[in-house]
């Protein structure tokens, strides 16, 4: 494995670990401010990290949303110029309205290096698993 692949996987691991423990601050810090988000359960694209944070707050307040655990498998990293494309299968245990549900999904996260050399997520696309 190359150093850039290892660095992107480490960034993805940190993002997934923060999500898995419902650590909002660490999770959203893994995304660039201008990141965009495309989720199959929303009727629109979220055009910024702030828009996603607002949606997350709504889910917490309205739905009792809480991430309980998250498992990442079938991981792959590929590069396209200065962008890294991370894909994986993701199984997430959530609490919604006091009930535990498990989602099986596929996810693509596009990473880009910031000026300091840190890999930040600039786009996330989530789809239901087949």
N, C-alpha and C positions, 0 to 999 in steps of 0.2 A: 504494500500500500504506500502511496506517495504521501509526502508531507501535506500537500494541499488537501488530499482526500481525508487524511486524519484530522486536519483542522476543521473541515466542514462537518465531519461526523461528530467531532467534539462539540461544535456549535449546535448541531441538531440534538445531540444527547442532552445538552444543557437546557435547550428549549423544551424538549419532551419531559425531562425530569421536573422542571418548574411547573409545567402544565399538570403533570401527574400529582403533584402535591398542592395544587390550587394556589400556587405562589404567584399572584397577579403581578407583583412588581418585577420579579425575575423573568417571568414569562413575557411580559410586554417589552421589557428591556432587550429581549432577543430580536425584536423587530425594528427596522428603520422607521422613522416617523412617517415617511411617505409610502410605506408598505400598503399593498392592496390585498383583499381577502375575498375569496369566492367559495361560499358554503352552499351546499345543495339544499339546506333547510331554510335558507333565506331567499327572499324574492328580489334581491339586489346585491350588487357588488359593494363591499365596504372599501372606500377609497383612501383610507388612512388608518394608522394605528389608533388614533383618537376615536375614530368612528367605531372600530372594533371594541375598544375599551368601553365606550358608551353602550354598545350592544351587550357586552358581557355583564355590565352593571344592571341593565334591564333584566337579563336572564336571572341574575342573582335575586333581585328584588321581586320580580313578578313570578318567577317559576321556582324559586328556591334552588337554583342551579349550583351544584358543587361537584368538582372533579374529585373522584375518590382514588383512581388509579389509571395508569395508561401504560400499554405495552406496545413496543415498536419492533416489528419483524420485517423480513424480506426487504432489507435496506439496500439502497444503491445511490451512488453519487456519480454524476457525470458533469463534465465541464463544457461550457459554450463560451469561449472567450474568457471574459472576467467574471462570468456568472457560474455558479455551481447549482446544479439541479439535484435535489435530494428527494427520493421517492421511498415510500414505505407503506406497509400495512400497519394499521393502528387499531388496537382494541382498547376501548375506554370504558371504565365504569364511572357512571355519573349518578348523582342524586338529583332528582327533579321532582318537586312537589312531595318530598319525603319518600319517594320510591326509588329503588336502585334499578338502573337500566344499564345494559352493556351495548355499546355501539361498535360495529365492525366496519371499518372504513379504509379507504386508500387515500393517501395524501401526497401532494407534491408541494415542496417548499423550495423556492428559489432564493439562493443566498448571493450576496454581493459583498465584496470587501469595502469597509469604510476607510477613510484616509489613514486611520491608525493601524490598519491591517486586520481588524476584527471582522469576522464573517457575521453579517446581519441578514436576517430574513427580509426580503423585499416583496415577496408574494407567497400566498398560501392558497392552495386549491384542495378542497376536501370533497370526496365522493363516497357514496355508499359502496361497500364491497359487494361484488357480484354474488 
